[in-house]
Amino acid sequence: MIGKTELLEAIAGKNRGILATPSQKQAILAAVSQLEDRNPTPRPVEATDLLGGNWRLLYTTSDELLRLDRFPLASLGQIYQCVRPTQGKIYNIAEISGLPYLDVLVSVAARFEVVSERRVEVKFERAVAGFQGLIGYQSPDAFINQIETGKKFLALDFQIPSGEQQGWLDITYLDRDLRIGRGNKDSIFVLTKSS
C-alpha cells in the first residue's frame, strides 16, 4: 500500500506536473487514489483547524495552472491556495518569475460554500494580475490582508461577474500537512501546508 512518503517521492522533481511523463502521471494518480482511500479526516470541510491556512501546490493535473509556466522569459514560482474557512474564502496566488524586476503575480479570490462533508462550491469574485513590485507583493498573508481591506491595485484588478466563474472542489484527503483535492474539471491537486 502506497503512503504519503511514496506519493511525495513520486511527485518530487516534476515541477507540479509540468515535467511528468504519461507513465509517471499514471503512477502518481494510482498513489493519490491509494492515499485517498486512507483519508484520516472523513469530514474534511468540518475540520476547519486542519483545512485553514496557506497551502502550497506540489502537483496538479490542471491545464489552467500548468499553462502559467508557458510565458516567454518567465518561470512559474510558487502557487498557493489560501483557505479561510471561517470567512468562506479561498485565495489562489501564483508567483511568476521573469526578468529582473518583472516578477508577476496572478491571483483569484473566491467565496466557497460547503455542500457536503467533503465538497465545496466555489464562486470566483475578483482577479488581480500584475507586476509584484507595483502591487507591493511581499507574501500571501500580506496580500490577502490588502485584498480584505478593499485595496485597488496598480494592476489588472477586476471583479468577476457573478455566475461567470464557478466550480466545485472535493477534499479527498486531509491531514495536518497534506491535502488532496479533485476539481470539477477532472483536475487533481496535491498541496502541503505552508509555514
C-alpha positions in Angstrom: 0.0 0.0 0.0 1.4 3.4 -1.0 1.6 6.0 1.7 2.3 9.7 1.9 6.1 9.4 1.6 5.8 7.4 -1.6 3.4 9.9 -3.1 5.8 12.8 -2.2 8.7 10.9 -3.7 6.7 10.2 -6.9 5.8 13.9 -7.4 9.3 15.3 -6.5 11.1 16.9 -9.3 8.0 17.1 -11.6 7.6 20.9 -11.3 4.0 20.5 -10.2 3.3 18.1 -13.0 4.8 20.0 -15.9 7.7 17.6 -16.2 5.7 14.3 -15.5 5.7 11.8 -18.3 2.4 10.0 -19.1 3.6 6.8 -17.2 4.6 8.9 -14.2 1.2 10.7 -14.3 -0.4 7.2 -14.1 1.8 6.2 -11.2 1.0 9.4 -9.4 -2.7 9.0 -10.0 -2.6 5.5 -8.5 -0.6 6.8 -5.5 -3.2 9.6 -5.0 -6.1 7.1 -5.1 -4.5 4.8 -2.6 -3.9 7.7 -0.2 -7.4 8.9 -0.6 -8.7 5.5 0.4 -6.9 6.1 3.7 -8.1 9.6 4.4 -7.7 10.2 8.1 -10.3 13.1 8.1 -13.6 11.7 6.8 -15.4 15.1 7.1 -12.7 17.5 5.9 -14.8 20.6 5.4 -15.7 20.4 9.1 -12.1 20.2 10.2 -11.5 23.9 9.9 -8.4 23.8 12.0 -6.7 21.4 9.5 -8.3 23.0 6.4 -7.5 26.6 7.2 -4.1 28.1 6.2 -1.9 28.6 3.3 -1.3 25.6 1.1 1.5 25.3 -1.4 0.8 23.4 -4.6 3.1 20.3 -5.1 1.3 18.6 -8.0 -1.7 19.2 -10.3 -3.2 17.9 -13.5 -4.9 21.3 -14.0 -4.1 22.7 -17.5 -5.1 26.2 -16.4 -2.4 26.2 -13.7 0.3 24.4 -15.7 -0.2 26.8 -18.6 1.1 29.6 -16.3 4.6 28.2 -16.9 4.4 28.9 -20.6 5.0 32.6 -20.5 8.1 33.6 -22.6 11.2 34.6 -20.5 9.3 33.6 -17.3 9.1 30.6 -15.0 6.4 29.5 -12.6 7.3 30.2 -9.0 5.2 29.1 -6.0 1.4 28.5 -6.3 -0.6 28.9 -3.1 -4.2 28.2 -2.2 -5.0 30.1 1.0 -8.1 28.8 2.7 -10.0 30.9 5.3 -12.8 28.6 6.4 -14.4 31.0 8.9 -14.9 33.6 6.2 -15.7 31.0 3.5 -13.0 32.4 1.3 -10.2 30.9 -0.9 -7.3 32.9 -2.5 -5.4 31.3 -5.3 -2.0 33.0 -5.8 0.6 32.2 -8.5 4.1 33.8 -8.4 5.8 34.0 -11.8 9.4 35.0 -12.1 10.7 36.8 -15.1 13.5 39.2 -16.0 14.8 41.3 -13.1 12.1 43.4 -11.5 9.5 41.8 -13.8 8.1 39.2 -11.4 4.4 38.8 -11.9 1.6 37.8 -9.6 -1.7 36.2 -10.8 -4.4 35.9 -8.1 -8.1 35.0 -7.9 -10.2 35.5 -4.8 -13.3 33.3 -4.4 -16.1 32.6 -2.0 -16.9 29.0 -1.1 -20.0 27.3 0.2 -20.0 23.8 1.9 -22.4 21.5 0.1 -21.4 18.1 1.6 -18.9 16.6 4.1 -16.1 16.9 1.6 -17.3 19.2 -1.3 -17.3 23.0 -1.6 -18.8 25.0 -4.4 -16.5 27.9 -5.4 -17.6 31.2 -6.9 -14.7 33.4 -8.1 -15.2 37.0 -7.3 -12.0 39.0 -8.1 -8.9 38.7 -10.2 -5.6 40.6 -9.8 -2.7 40.2 -12.2 0.4 42.5 -12.4 4.0 43.1 -11.5 4.8 42.1 -7.9 6.7 45.3 -7.4 3.8 47.6 -8.4 1.4 45.6 -6.4 3.7 45.7 -3.4 3.5 41.9 -3.0 5.5 40.5 -0.1 3.7 37.3 1.0 0.4 35.6 0.6 -0.9 36.8 4.0 0.1 40.4 3.5 -1.5 40.4 0.0 -4.7 38.8 1.3 -4.9 41.4 4.1 -4.7 44.1 1.4 -7.5 42.5 -0.6 -9.6 42.2 2.5 -9.3 46.0 3.2 -10.6 46.6 -0.3 -7.4 48.0 -1.7 -7.3 48.5 -5.5 -4.0 47.5 -7.0 -1.9 49.2 -9.7 -2.5 46.1 -11.9 -5.2 44.3 -13.8 -7.7 44.2 -11.0 -11.3 43.4 -11.7 -14.5 41.8 -10.3 -15.6 38.6 -11.9 -19.3 38.7 -12.7 -21.5 36.5 -10.6 -22.1 33.1 -12.1 -19.4 33.5 -14.7 -16.7 31.6 -13.0 -17.7 28.8 -10.6 -16.9 25.2 -9.9 -16.6 22.7 -7.1 -13.8 21.0 -5.2 -13.8 17.7 -3.3 -11.3 17.5 -0.5 -10.4 13.8 -0.7 -7.5 13.7 1.7 -6.6 16.0 4.6 -4.2 15.7 7.5 -2.1 18.4 9.3 0.3 18.9 6.4 -1.1 17.3 3.2 -4.3 18.0 1.3 -5.6 16.3 -1.9 -8.5 17.7 -3.9 -10.3 16.9 -7.0 -12.0 19.6 -9.1 -14.9 19.8 -11.4 -12.6 19.7 -14.5 -11.2 16.3 -13.5 -8.2 18.1 -12.0 -6.2 16.7 -9.1 -4.4 19.0 -6.6 -1.8 17.8 -4.1 -0.8 20.6 -1.6 1.3 20.9 1.5 0.7 23.3 4.4 3.0 26.3 4.1 4.5 27.8 7.2 
